[in-house]
Amino acid sequence: ARIPRISKLMALAIHFEQMLKDGHVEDMSTIARYGQVTRARMTQIMNLLLLAPDIQEAILSLPQITSGHESTTIRSLQSIALQSDWTVQRQMWSEMSSRLSQK
């Protein structure tokens, strides 16, 4: 069993945000350089912080994956994260979760 990649990315986003707040790094570009990823990829990861807190918690609490591929991806969450209304986010998350649980 393994932890879902999206859960790891959510945890990283929270960690990176704290690093920025604490002044351990000056900006996201620096984190991207250290992580050897593009600034665009770093933006995708940090966009997870735009999700409603309960959705973030749900992502961190996803069950471990025992076989097959992951159903929740950062790509599938981008459209939800970019919705500014948390009520709309919660509805989109619920719909996505329902679809995934039926598979």
Secondary structure, DSSP 8 states (H G I E B T S, - for coil): -B--HHHHHHHHHHHHHHHHHHTSSS-HHHHHHHHT--HHHHHHHHHGGGS-HHHHHHHHT---B-SS--S--HHHHHHHHT-S-HHHHHHHHHHHHHHHHH-
